[in-house]
Amino acid sequence: MILCHVARWALLLLICQMSCLSMHAPARAQDFYRGKTLTIVVGFTPGGGFDINARLLARHIGRHIPGNPTIVVQNMPGAAGLNSAQYLDTAAPRDGTVIDIFNFGNIGDSKLMSDKITTDFRKFQWIGSIAQDLTVCYVWHAFGSRNLAELKARSVGRTGIGSSSDLNQRILKNIFGVRIQQISGYPGSAEERMAVERGETDGNCGAWSNIPAEWIEGRKIVPIVRSAAVVPPDLPNDVPYSADIAPSERERQVIKLLVASGQIGRPFIASAAVPADRIRALRDAFNATVKDPQFIAEALKLRQPLSPKSGEEALRVVEEIYAAPDDVVQAARAIAGQ
């Protein structure tokens, strides 16, 4: 009888402990973020597409995180955005107070150039992506080129090897035979656009949403080719998708692999060391933010496309890139590495 009472009390104690744990699990993130500051690190200089999206998210996500932390943005340019991603596991606090938006092109590079870029993007915690990349290659109107066939020798700016701009320039050069001179040293897309306007370069490949409205309205640029099957709202319908006009089926597969990471063109990640309940809070907050009418209205005002993916959906895209067939990877590597 005494043993039965002891067993009963032990069982009740265990149930009580489990109930307490389940009651406090959701509250941990709420307690943690109250009074804290969440830093969104940007892998580029202010004024470019990644920076615009980081600041757009920063103005709204705080309302949706339990505890309503203060949100700040920190620019950390370098290595085409890779430095900011690596910062998450080298020097940043790994407690959920730092997330990063980085150059999505680094994902493909980590597959194609694993000897140089050893970062495995499957090992980060994926918070979500605001929109896919809608890069368009264009030339300044003064040069008279109206399409890809007329695009001969051009100089273009480059923020770094592996960026979306760089990959699309290499596609023009190594698949479509355009004689492109890539000029490095620009820390962000804002500086690349200024170089075009000053006449330092003839054109570029960049996110269509970040092309100045006055350039489009004034027809100061001529769009030549786009990097996604989706057509931005104010882009002429006759601007072709590069994969659709590839010279061969193999080159079409190569192009699709090279631009695949563009499906998560504005990605936010955190260190794998961040506790699971805080990641859940950040993911839930991100998912709520991209549905928030105030967020959507501001994004439209800024001409920023919205095609959000959850953290889980973004990770699936990353896993598909890493699972690409070896023969296609080898062919893509030859294009990206030249």
Summary of the structure (lengths in Angstrom):
residues: 338
radius of gyration: 22.9
end to end distance: 81.0
largest distance: 96.8
contacts: 1149
relative contact order: 0.17
helix: 49%
strand: 17%
